[in-house]
Protein backbone atom coordinates (compact mmCIF):
# COMPACT_ATOMS: atom_id res chain seq x y z
CA UNK A 1 0.00 0.00 0.00
CA UNK A 2 1.16 3.53 -0.74
CA UNK A 3 0.89 4.71 2.88
CA UNK A 4 3.24 1.97 4.05
CA UNK A 5 5.72 3.00 1.35
CA UNK A 6 5.60 6.62 2.57
CA UNK A 7 6.12 5.52 6.16
CA UNK A 8 9.12 3.42 5.15
CA UNK A 9 10.62 6.42 3.29
CA UNK A 10 10.56 8.80 6.26
CA UNK A 11 13.60 7.67 8.25
CA UNK A 12 15.92 7.41 5.22
CA UNK A 13 14.71 10.85 4.08
CA UNK A 14 15.60 12.43 7.39
CA UNK A 15 18.93 10.62 7.59
CA UNK A 16 19.96 11.95 4.16
CA UNK A 17 19.66 15.59 5.21
CA UNK A 18 21.90 15.42 8.28
CA UNK A 19 24.49 18.15 7.83
CA UNK A 20 22.69 19.72 4.85
CA UNK A 21 21.75 23.39 4.59
CA UNK A 22 18.63 24.55 6.41
CA UNK A 23 16.49 24.93 3.27
CA UNK A 24 16.94 21.25 2.45
CA UNK A 25 16.26 20.23 6.05
CA UNK A 26 13.08 22.34 6.12
CA UNK A 27 11.84 20.96 2.80
CA UNK A 28 12.47 17.41 4.03
CA UNK A 29 10.70 18.12 7.32
CA UNK A 30 7.70 19.44 5.38
CA UNK A 31 7.68 16.34 3.17
CA UNK A 32 7.78 14.08 6.24
CA UNK A 33 5.01 16.07 7.93
CA UNK A 34 2.79 15.73 4.86
CA UNK A 35 3.39 11.98 4.74
CA UNK A 36 2.53 11.68 8.44
CA UNK A 37 -0.63 13.77 7.98
CA UNK A 38 -1.81 11.73 4.98
CA UNK A 39 -1.04 8.46 6.76
CA UNK A 40 -3.01 9.59 9.83
CA UNK A 41 -6.02 10.37 7.61
CA UNK A 42 -5.90 7.29 5.41
CA UNK A 43 -5.04 4.83 8.18
CA UNK A 44 -6.17 6.51 11.43
CA UNK A 45 -6.20 3.29 13.46
CA UNK A 46 -2.52 2.71 12.75
CA UNK A 47 -1.04 6.18 12.30
CA UNK A 48 -3.62 8.58 13.74
CA UNK A 49 -3.34 10.36 17.04
CA UNK A 50 -4.45 8.11 19.84
CA UNK A 51 -6.67 9.79 22.39
CA UNK A 52 -5.25 9.79 25.89
CA UNK A 53 -8.59 8.76 27.29
CA UNK A 54 -12.24 8.70 26.44
CA UNK A 55 -14.73 10.45 28.64
CA UNK A 56 -18.42 9.92 28.15
CA UNK A 57 -20.87 11.89 30.23
CA UNK A 58 -24.52 10.98 30.08
CA UNK A 59 -26.86 13.03 32.19
CA UNK A 60 -30.61 12.88 32.22
CA UNK A 61 -32.69 15.34 34.16
CA UNK A 62 -36.29 14.50 34.91
CA UNK A 63 -38.72 16.92 36.50
CA UNK A 64 -42.14 15.82 37.66
CA UNK A 65 -44.74 18.58 37.63
CA UNK A 66 -48.32 18.63 38.67
CA UNK A 67 -50.85 19.59 36.03
CA UNK A 68 -51.49 22.86 37.85
CA UNK A 69 -47.79 23.78 37.96
CA UNK A 70 -47.36 22.84 34.30
CA UNK A 71 -50.28 25.10 33.30
CA UNK A 72 -48.80 27.94 35.37
CA UNK A 73 -45.38 27.59 33.71
CA UNK A 74 -46.96 27.47 30.26
CA UNK A 75 -48.89 30.65 31.06
CA UNK A 76 -45.73 32.42 32.23
CA UNK A 77 -43.95 31.30 29.06
CA UNK A 78 -46.79 32.54 26.86
CA UNK A 79 -46.78 35.95 28.62
CA UNK A 80 -43.01 36.24 28.13
CA UNK A 81 -43.33 35.45 24.43
CA UNK A 82 -46.18 37.95 24.03
CA UNK A 83 -44.19 40.66 25.80
CA UNK A 84 -41.20 39.94 23.59
CA UNK A 85 -43.30 40.13 20.42
CA UNK A 86 -44.85 43.44 21.47
CA UNK A 87 -41.73 45.27 21.98
Backbone as CSV, one residue per row, in Angstrom:
resi,resn,N_x,N_y,N_z,CA_x,CA_y,CA_z,C_x,C_y,C_z
1,UNK,0.830,-1.170,0.000,0.000,0.000,0.000,0.885,1.247,0.000
2,UNK,0.389,2.303,-0.600,1.164,3.533,-0.744,1.535,4.152,0.601
3,UNK,0.618,4.113,1.566,0.888,4.709,2.878,2.085,4.018,3.530
4,UNK,2.112,2.706,3.464,3.238,1.966,4.052,4.554,2.355,3.382
5,UNK,4.519,2.576,2.081,5.725,2.995,1.353,6.188,4.361,1.867
6,UNK,5.247,5.290,2.062,5.605,6.616,2.567,6.187,6.529,3.974
7,UNK,5.610,5.684,4.797,6.124,5.521,6.162,7.552,4.986,6.115
8,UNK,7.780,4.001,5.259,9.118,3.419,5.145,10.138,4.421,4.609
9,UNK,9.708,5.422,3.863,10.621,6.421,3.293,11.055,7.484,4.295
10,UNK,10.313,7.655,5.382,10.556,8.798,6.260,11.922,8.791,6.951
11,UNK,12.312,7.699,7.524,13.598,7.669,8.245,14.770,7.858,7.279
12,UNK,14.814,7.138,6.150,15.921,7.407,5.216,15.943,8.854,4.707
13,UNK,14.758,9.449,4.522,14.706,10.849,4.075,15.361,11.763,5.095
14,UNK,15.032,11.554,6.357,15.597,12.430,7.387,17.088,12.170,7.592
15,UNK,17.502,10.925,7.438,18.926,10.619,7.595,19.768,11.274,6.502
16,UNK,19.210,11.387,5.296,19.958,11.952,4.164,20.259,13.435,4.333
17,UNK,19.470,14.144,5.117,19.661,15.594,5.212,20.507,16.022,6.408
18,UNK,21.028,15.070,7.149,21.898,15.418,8.280,23.117,16.149,7.736
19,UNK,23.348,17.346,8.263,24.487,18.146,7.826,24.221,19.003,6.599
20,UNK,23.026,18.926,6.038,22.693,19.720,4.849,22.287,21.136,5.269
21,UNK,22.174,22.016,4.289,21.749,23.387,4.585,20.290,23.410,5.041
22,UNK,19.932,24.461,5.754,18.635,24.549,6.405,17.466,24.453,5.427
23,UNK,17.582,24.994,4.239,16.488,24.934,3.268,16.156,23.490,2.910
24,UNK,17.161,22.667,2.779,16.943,21.249,2.454,16.324,20.538,3.642
25,UNK,16.814,20.844,4.841,16.262,20.232,6.050,14.790,20.615,6.208
26,UNK,14.466,21.873,5.993,13.084,22.341,6.118,12.187,21.685,5.083
27,UNK,12.634,21.598,3.855,11.842,20.958,2.803,11.607,19.487,3.132
28,UNK,12.617,18.826,3.663,12.466,17.415,4.034,11.509,17.269,5.210
29,UNK,11.626,18.162,6.184,10.704,18.123,7.322,9.266,18.305,6.848
30,UNK,9.050,19.242,5.923,7.703,19.439,5.377,7.201,18.198,4.659
31,UNK,8.067,17.557,3.891,7.677,16.338,3.170,7.312,15.220,4.146
32,UNK,8.076,15.094,5.223,7.782,14.076,6.238,6.468,14.401,6.947
33,UNK,6.257,15.673,7.268,5.011,16.071,7.930,3.797,15.785,7.061
34,UNK,3.906,16.030,5.767,2.792,15.734,4.857,2.533,14.241,4.818
35,UNK,3.574,13.441,4.756,3.394,11.982,4.737,2.721,11.504,6.030
36,UNK,3.151,12.064,7.163,2.534,11.679,8.437,1.065,12.090,8.473
37,UNK,0.758,13.288,7.983,-0.632,13.765,7.983,-1.505,12.876,7.099
38,UNK,-1.033,12.576,5.895,-1.805,11.728,4.981,-1.982,10.336,5.578
39,UNK,-0.940,9.789,6.148,-1.037,8.460,6.765,-2.048,8.469,7.904
40,UNK,-2.064,9.536,8.709,-3.008,9.593,9.828,-4.446,9.703,9.348
41,UNK,-4.660,10.257,8.148,-6.021,10.373,7.613,-6.459,9.104,6.885
42,UNK,-5.547,8.493,6.177,-5.902,7.295,5.406,-5.926,6.033,6.259
43,UNK,-5.102,5.992,7.298,-5.040,4.831,8.183,-5.033,5.311,9.640
44,UNK,-6.155,5.898,10.092,-6.166,6.507,11.428,-5.958,5.514,12.563
45,UNK,-6.384,4.267,12.384,-6.203,3.295,13.460,-4.735,2.977,13.689
46,UNK,-3.936,3.025,12.624,-2.516,2.711,12.753,-1.658,3.941,13.003
47,UNK,-1.930,5.030,12.272,-1.042,6.181,12.300,-1.688,7.460,12.829
48,UNK,-2.947,7.396,13.211,-3.621,8.577,13.740,-3.237,8.839,15.174
49,UNK,-3.594,10.024,15.649,-3.344,10.362,17.043,-4.237,9.494,17.917
50,UNK,-3.653,8.925,18.933,-4.447,8.113,19.844,-4.911,8.989,20.995
51,UNK,-6.189,8.975,21.273,-6.667,9.795,22.388,-6.107,9.277,23.707
52,UNK,-5.822,10.190,24.608,-5.248,9.788,25.888,-6.284,9.113,26.775
53,UNK,-7.522,9.378,26.524,-8.590,8.757,27.293,-9.932,9.164,26.704
54,UNK,-10.908,8.393,26.944,-12.237,8.696,26.440,-13.140,8.972,27.626
55,UNK,-13.808,10.089,27.582,-14.735,10.451,28.636,-16.123,10.589,28.043
56,UNK,-17.041,9.857,28.604,-18.423,9.923,28.150,-19.273,10.333,29.346
57,UNK,-19.978,11.414,29.166,-20.866,11.895,30.227,-22.301,11.830,29.719
58,UNK,-23.091,11.044,30.375,-24.520,10.985,30.078,-25.251,11.498,31.305
59,UNK,-26.112,12.472,31.077,-26.860,13.025,32.188,-28.296,13.220,31.733
60,UNK,-29.197,12.734,32.521,-30.614,12.878,32.223,-31.282,13.552,33.404
61,UNK,-31.960,14.625,33.117,-32.692,15.343,34.159,-34.180,15.114,33.938
62,UNK,-34.862,14.734,34.977,-36.293,14.500,34.908,-36.952,15.370,35.972
63,UNK,-37.989,16.079,35.557,-38.721,16.919,36.499,-40.186,16.491,36.441
64,UNK,-40.734,16.216,37.578,-42.136,15.818,37.661,-42.928,17.032,38.129
65,UNK,-43.918,17.421,37.317,-44.737,18.583,37.628,-46.196,18.174,37.730
66,UNK,-46.872,18.842,38.612,-48.324,18.634,38.674,-48.946,19.337,37.467
67,UNK,-50.142,18.953,37.138,-50.849,19.586,36.025,-51.004,21.088,36.269
68,UNK,-51.307,21.450,37.508,-51.490,22.858,37.845,-50.199,23.651,37.642
69,UNK,-49.093,23.101,38.113,-47.791,23.777,37.962,-47.409,23.873,36.493
70,UNK,-47.657,22.832,35.719,-47.359,22.843,34.295,-48.155,23.941,33.588
71,UNK,-49.458,24.053,33.896,-50.285,25.103,33.303,-49.753,26.487,33.672
72,UNK,-49.346,26.654,34.924,-48.802,27.939,35.365,-47.529,28.287,34.583
73,UNK,-46.630,27.337,34.436,-45.378,27.590,33.706,-45.653,27.899,32.241
74,UNK,-46.609,27.200,31.644,-46.964,27.470,30.256,-47.540,28.881,30.107
75,UNK,-48.325,29.306,31.077,-48.892,30.653,31.055,-47.795,31.712,31.176
76,UNK,-46.860,31.493,32.071,-45.733,32.416,32.228,-44.939,32.492,30.928
77,UNK,-44.694,31.351,30.328,-43.953,31.303,29.059,-44.692,32.076,27.982
78,UNK,-45.997,31.856,27.881,-46.789,32.536,26.864,-46.751,34.047,27.070
79,UNK,-46.842,34.513,28.315,-46.776,35.945,28.618,-45.417,36.525,28.232
80,UNK,-44.357,35.778,28.485,-43.007,36.245,28.130,-42.864,36.371,26.620
81,UNK,-43.402,35.412,25.891,-43.329,35.447,24.427,-44.146,36.618,23.905
82,UNK,-45.337,36.821,24.453,-46.180,37.949,24.030,-45.499,39.282,24.295
83,UNK,-44.896,39.418,25.465,-44.191,40.656,25.799,-43.014,40.894,24.868
84,UNK,-42.339,39.838,24.495,-41.196,39.942,23.594,-41.659,40.346,22.199
85,UNK,-42.782,39.811,21.755,-43.304,40.129,20.422,-43.850,41.554,20.351
86,UNK,-44.290,42.099,21.460,-44.848,43.438,21.474,-43.781,44.522,21.543
87,UNK,-42.627,44.152,21.953,-41.729,45.265,21.978,-40.371,45.096,22.376
